[in-house]
């Protein structure tokens, strides 16, 4: 009898953990892709209907997202998506440029045939994917950027770079509202970064990568003015 009860409790815990993870991933995607607007109040009942899950997994997911700095907890008033402003973007951009400059240089210094082949493959998959499939393209885009840094030899550095990537992506979708953003040739920027990395030119690769990030700020400037 005790074993049966323990097994049932374990199954219930597993199901709840799975529901929390699903809620976390869905809400996170909606925030990163700007489907949930910056500063938007996150109402539990609305999210329950939207995600077809219970209140407990949603609250736990929102608590996890506060650690990711994508959600803010309001004293006695629930949660809201993190605000977006010029100061926050500039801080993310500065940290990202500093850390990824270090990471890509180390990655190129440690270059191996396997790393180069994976980098080329990630770029090919990203280019091949149609941009109208946003979720798929976004994952492939992240895979490409991650592969540039993957050979740096520092798991902690990669973890910070990964978190900053996610914080920055939301601003890229916000910048996409700018009429001039669509005129930007992002594919060419990616190709030039790839070529410099493959050539083992750390200076050019870093310069092009950081310029790639800073161009987003140019399009954001008009939105935050």
C-alpha positions, 0 to 999 in steps of 0.5 A: 500500500505504501509503495503504491501511494509513494508511486502515485505521489512520484507520478504526480510530482513528475507531471507537475514538474513537466507542466511547470517546464512547459509553462516556463518554455512557452511564456519565455518564448512569448516574452523573448519574441515580444508576443508579451509586451515589455511591462505587461501584467501577467495575469494568472487566469489569462495564462491558465486559459492560454496555456491550458494548465493549472495556476501552480505550474504558471506561478512556478514558471514565472518565479523561474523567469524572474531569475532569468530577468525576463519577469519582474515580481510585483510586491503583493501584485503578481508578475509582469514582463521585464521593462524594456528601455535604452539603459537596460539594452545598453547594459546588456549590449556592453556586457555581451560585447565584452564577454563574447569578444573574449569567448570568440577569440578563445574559441578561434585560438582553440580552433579544431576541425570538428568546431569549424565543421559544426560552425559551417553546418549551423550556418548552413541550417540557419540560412536554409530555414525560412524566416517565416517559421520564426520559432525554428529559425530563432533556434537555428540562429541561436545555434549559430551564435552559440557555435561561434563561442562553443570552443572557448573552453569556459562553461561559465563564460558560455552560460553568461553569454547564453543568458545575455543572448536571450535578454538581447533577443527581445530587443531585436524583436522590438527593433524589428518594428522599425521601418528601416530594420528590414533593409538591414542585410543580416545574412551578409553580416552572418556570412562575414562573421563565419568567414573570419572565424573559419579563416582564424582571424580573431580580430576580424571575427570579433569586430564583425560580431560586435558590430552585428550586435551594435547595429540593433541599437541603431534601430532601437534608438528611435524607439526609445527617444 
